[in-house]
Amino acid sequence: MNIGNKIKALRLKSSTTQEALADALGVSSQSISKWENNVCAPDISLLPSISEFFGVTIDELFDLSPTMTQFSSRYNLRLIIYSCILSFFPGLFNIFRDIYKPHLVQSHIIFETMIL
């Protein structure tokens, strides 16, 4: 489910009108309609307000399970740590590249960016 569908489902579940949600978020009701019809997505700065309005977490807005979030957080933290290490020791890139070949699709760009 994408965020537009999730917002619509939460709005209907709470019996809230598009106008009421728009007023609470400081946007137009047309914006709410566009989100719900998947024409566009809400600005990232509105996500905390949307999640607070409906009493859900931002992860729930995106239908992320706790397991997915936990894995993603650990994996991203690992990439950040490796990227920092590699920025100080560029020669280690080849070592990490060989060890983490399965993950290079996502991490290769981060590693190269940090080295350059």
C-alpha positions in Angstrom: 0.0 0.0 0.0 1.4 3.4 -0.8 1.1 6.5 1.4 -1.8 8.0 -0.5 -3.9 4.9 0.0 -2.9 4.7 3.6 -3.9 8.3 4.3 -7.2 7.7 2.7 -7.8 4.6 4.7 -6.9 6.3 8.0 -9.0 9.3 7.1 -12.0 7.2 6.4 -11.5 5.0 9.4 -11.5 8.1 11.6 -14.5 9.6 9.8 -12.5 12.8 9.0 -13.2 14.9 5.9 -10.5 16.0 3.5 -11.2 19.5 4.6 -10.7 18.8 8.3 -7.5 17.0 7.6 -6.3 19.8 5.3 -7.1 22.4 8.0 -5.2 20.5 10.6 -2.1 20.2 8.3 -2.3 23.7 6.8 -2.7 22.5 3.3 -5.6 22.7 0.8 -8.3 20.0 0.5 -7.1 19.6 -3.1 -3.7 18.5 -1.8 -5.3 15.8 0.3 -7.3 14.7 -2.8 -4.1 14.5 -4.9 -2.4 12.4 -2.2 -5.3 10.0 -1.9 -5.5 9.6 -5.7 -1.8 9.1 -5.9 -1.2 12.1 -8.1 1.5 13.3 -5.8 2.7 12.6 -2.2 2.8 14.8 0.8 5.9 16.8 1.5 8.3 15.0 3.8 8.0 17.8 6.4 4.3 16.9 6.8 4.8 13.3 7.7 5.2 13.9 11.5 2.0 16.0 11.5 0.1 13.4 9.5 1.2 10.5 11.7 0.4 12.5 14.9 -3.1 13.4 13.5 -4.0 9.8 12.9 -2.1 8.5 16.0 0.2 6.2 14.1 4.0 6.1 13.5 5.6 7.3 10.3 6.6 3.6 9.8 2.9 2.7 9.9 2.2 5.3 7.3 4.5 3.4 5.0 3.4 0.0 6.2 6.8 -0.9 7.5 7.0 -3.7 9.9 9.2 -3.4 13.0 11.4 -6.2 11.6 11.9 -4.3 8.3 12.7 -1.1 10.1 15.1 -2.7 12.5 17.0 -4.5 9.7 17.1 -1.3 7.6 18.3 0.8 10.6 21.1 -1.7 11.4 22.1 -2.0 7.7 22.1 1.8 7.2 24.2 2.3 10.4 26.7 -0.3 9.2 27.0 1.5 5.8 27.5 4.9 7.5 30.2 3.5 9.8 32.0 1.8 6.8 31.7 5.0 4.8 33.3 7.0 7.5 36.1 4.5 7.9 36.7 4.4 4.1 36.8 8.2 3.9 39.9 8.1 6.2 41.4 5.0 4.7 40.6 4.8 1.0 42.7 1.7 0.5 40.2 -0.3 2.5 37.6 0.1 -0.2 38.8 -2.9 -2.1 38.7 -5.1 1.1 35.2 -4.1 1.9 34.1 -4.4 -1.7 35.2 -8.0 -1.7 33.5 -8.8 1.6 30.3 -7.1 0.8 29.8 -7.9 -2.9 26.1 -8.9 -2.4 25.3 -5.5 -1.0 27.2 -3.5 -3.6 24.1 -2.6 -5.6 23.1 -0.2 -2.8 26.4 0.5 -1.0 28.8 1.0 -3.9 27.6 4.5 -4.6 27.8 5.5 -1.0 31.3 4.1 -0.6 32.6 5.8 -3.8 30.9 9.1 -2.8 32.6 9.1 0.6 36.0 8.3 -0.9 35.8 11.0 -3.6 
